[in-house]
Amino acid sequence: MWYEIFKFEIQYRLKRPDTYVFFLFLFLFSIVGVDFIFQGPELGVMKKIRQ
């Protein structure tokens, strides 16, 4: 019974366009997030402390 419900849900969701819009949104958000983590925020010119 669980398999039948799961199969129905998968088939139902693959037919709906909002599934693909949501996937695209999460995919683009993850790319921007990873890019931000590796490059860091742009803080402008920072004064370096000399020792």
N, C-alpha and C positions, 0 to 999 in steps of 0.2 A: 504494500500500500504506500509506503514512504517513497519508493522508487517511482510510482505512478504520479504522485504529487510533484516530485522533483522534476520529472520529465516534462510534465505540463507547464511548470513554472519556467523552465528553460526555453521551451518552445514559444511560450507566450511572450517572454521578455525579448527574445531575438526578433520578433515581429514588430516591436514598438520602436519608433525613432528616438524616444527620449533616453533609451538605454545607450544608444550610440552617442548622443549629445553629452550625456553624463560621463561616459568613458572618455570622450575627447577632452572635456573640461578637466577631468582628473589627470589625464596624460599631460596636457599642457601645463597645468599647475605644478606637477611633479618636475617637469623639465625646468621651469622657472625657479622652483625651490632649490634644486640641485645646483643650478648655475649660481644662484645667490650664495649658497653655502661655500662653494669652492672659490668664488671671486670676492666675496664679502661685500659689504655695503660701500658705496662711494662716499667717503667722508670729506672729500676735498683735500686741500693741502693741509698736512699736519706738520707741526714743528717738531723736529727731531732734537732730542736732548743729547748734548755732547758731554762725554765723560772724560 
